[in-house]
């Protein structure tokens, strides 16, 4: 007998665009969460049927969703012919839920990014946006209840914090998991949210049978919020914890996420990546290469990393002309003014570093802000040092991908505030992301590390991340649902 699994997330495994002739063409959805889920789902048994429910994010997505709704033979299929249902949520509702609540409030909250003397300010406009967030979650809960009452449902991330509770009310027998791919704010910071909204988010999450987190600090913070803000009965366990609230019990667990090492290495060996490797190696001119691959996301701390590299060149002038910093940055959330301003500051600091230290035959910093996956993989292959210094990060897969792909073995300089620090800390050089002096010291240590030691550390990280491959990560969650 086939088992059914429903996955729900804001972004789906397929996206659409209009061709020049107006027809729709599909491509695989992007993002670390999508990649991890797809890899994990591929490892399920053949008798498991999976359907993915997501939001239509573009006009082309909306057209595809409307066509599928009106023409049953036009079903949307994702990778592996997985059925995908795109929800055509009204644009105004989606924009308010996504930009004003999910990304401007909940994301900033859990990454502790608010500039509190100036923001946030929760007034009438935010309350209206909150109603859109509620409606957005209601649309998902209704679609899930309609699709498969009683089946196992995997709800993903902060966009859908209310959906577990809403689905529980509509389909009480459904087995529900919610997984947070971000950090979770501790109670003192979580209280920045308006009281009623803060409680609603926690109560929504507790509609799930299982609440999963990428690292122990995030699970601990969630348990503390349930206890301190809701007054829930919280029991700590070796595996995580248990929350009893209003007659229901939610099991809280930590599931660190690694990468599919064989698949990643196969992609990294492809011809398009190899062409970039040759070009990057030639441009480095035999110098050591410090690499970072990130989105221009505030929490990734790209500015702090550039400042630490500048500090390295100031305090250790022996590295001038002997090292190149290759920064591959992906555009992120350009709809938000804070992100546009941040990206401009990244460009300015990069230009200042090159103007201050560059010579006729040496460009100390190469920055590219564009979506180029093959080039990013190539950068990881040529890395001698990988710099990952987020202010806060749920996990960070690039910290694991770099050592797996590095041709010579790279040293990893890693923020202690990344979820990956719990998995990789023994073989990484851990730093305080706010301390650019300490980060510069770690870069110097990484650059002077013997090649054999770099190789040993990289190999150990590859083993650790392979042990937490997406197939195991997902299987653990499904097992807990029964």
NORBELLIN-V640609 format. One record per residue. N is the residue number from 0. BURIAL is # if it has 9 or more other ideal C-beta (glycine too) atoms within 8 Angstrom, else .. Layout:
# NORBELLIN-V640609
n = <N	N>
burial = <BURIAL	BURIAL>
This chain:
# NORBELLIN-V640609
n = <0	1	2	3	4	5	6	7	8	9	10	11	12	13	14	15	16	17	18	19	20	21	22	23	24	25	26	27	28	29	30	31	32	33	34	35	36	37	38	39	40	41	42	43	44	45	46	47	48	49	50	51	52	53	54	55	56	57	58	59	60	61	62	63	64	65	66	67	68	69	70	71	72	73	74	75	76	77	78	79	80	81	82	83	84	85	86	87	88	89	90	91	92	93	94	95	96	97	98	99	100	101	102	103	104	105	106	107	108	109	110	111	112	113	114	115	116	117	118	119	120	121	122	123	124	125	126	127	128	129	130	131	132	133	134	135	136	137	138	139	140	141	142	143	144	145	146	147	148	149	150	151	152	153	154	155	156	157	158	159	160	161	162	163	164	165	166	167	168	169	170	171	172	173	174	175	176	177	178	179	180	181	182	183	184	185	186	187	188	189	190	191	192	193	194	195	196	197	198	199	200	201	202	203	204	205	206	207	208	209	210	211	212	213	214	215	216	217	218	219	220	221	222	223	224	225	226	227	228	229	230	231	232	233	234	235	236	237	238	239	240	241	242	243	244	245	246	247	248	249	250	251	252	253	254	255	256	257	258	259	260	261	262	263	264	265	266	267	268	269	270	271	272	273	274	275	276	277	278	279	280	281	282	283	284	285	286	287	288	289	290	291	292	293	294	295	296	297	298	299	300	301	302	303	304	305	306	307	308	309	310	311	312	313	314	315	316	317	318	319	320	321	322	323	324	325	326	327	328	329	330	331	332	333	334	335	336	337	338	339	340	341	342	343	344	345	346	347	348	349	350	351	352	353	354	355	356	357	358	359	360	361	362	363	364	365	366	367	368	369	370	371	372	373	374	375	376	377	378	379	380	381	382	383	384	385	386	387	388	389	390	391	392	393	394	395	396	397	398	399	400	401	402	403	404	405	406	407	408	409	410	411	412	413	414	415	416	417	418	419	420	421	422	423	424	425	426	427	428	429	430	431	432	433	434	435	436	437	438	439	440	441	442	443	444	445	446	447	448	449	450	451	452	453	454	455	456	457	458	459	460	461	462	463	464	465	466	467	468	469	470	471	472	473	474	475	476	477	478	479	480	481>
burial = <.	.	#	#	#	#	#	#	#	#	#	#	#	#	#	#	#	#	.	.	.	.	.	#	.	.	.	#	#	.	.	.	#	#	#	#	#	#	#	#	#	.	#	#	.	.	.	#	.	#	#	#	#	#	#	#	.	#	.	#	#	#	#	#	#	#	#	#	.	.	.	.	.	.	.	#	.	#	.	.	.	#	#	#	#	#	#	#	#	.	.	.	#	#	#	#	#	#	#	#	#	#	#	#	#	#	#	#	#	#	#	#	#	#	.	.	.	.	.	#	.	#	.	.	.	#	#	#	#	#	.	#	#	#	#	#	#	#	#	#	#	#	#	#	#	.	#	#	.	.	#	#	#	#	#	#	#	#	#	#	#	#	#	#	#	#	#	#	.	.	#	.	.	#	#	#	#	#	#	#	#	#	#	#	#	#	#	.	#	#	#	#	#	.	.	.	#	#	#	#	#	#	#	#	#	#	#	#	#	#	#	#	#	#	#	#	#	#	#	#	#	#	#	#	#	#	#	.	#	#	.	#	.	#	.	.	.	.	.	#	#	#	#	#	#	.	.	#	.	#	#	#	#	#	#	#	#	#	#	#	#	.	.	#	#	.	#	#	.	#	.	.	#	#	#	#	#	.	#	#	.	.	.	#	.	.	#	#	#	#	#	#	#	#	.	#	#	#	#	#	#	#	#	#	#	#	#	#	#	#	#	#	#	.	.	#	.	.	#	#	.	.	#	#	#	#	#	#	#	#	#	#	.	.	.	#	.	.	#	#	.	#	#	.	#	#	#	.	#	#	.	#	#	#	.	.	.	#	.	.	.	#	.	#	#	#	#	#	#	.	.	.	.	#	#	#	#	#	#	#	#	#	#	#	#	#	#	#	#	#	#	#	#	#	#	#	#	#	#	#	#	#	#	#	#	#	.	.	#	#	#	#	#	#	#	#	#	#	#	#	#	#	#	#	#	.	#	#	#	.	#	.	#	.	.	#	#	#	#	#	.	#	#	#	#	#	#	.	#	.	.	.	#	#	#	#	#	#	#	#	#	#	.	#	#	#	.	#	#	#	#	#	#	#	#	#	#	#	.	#	#	.>
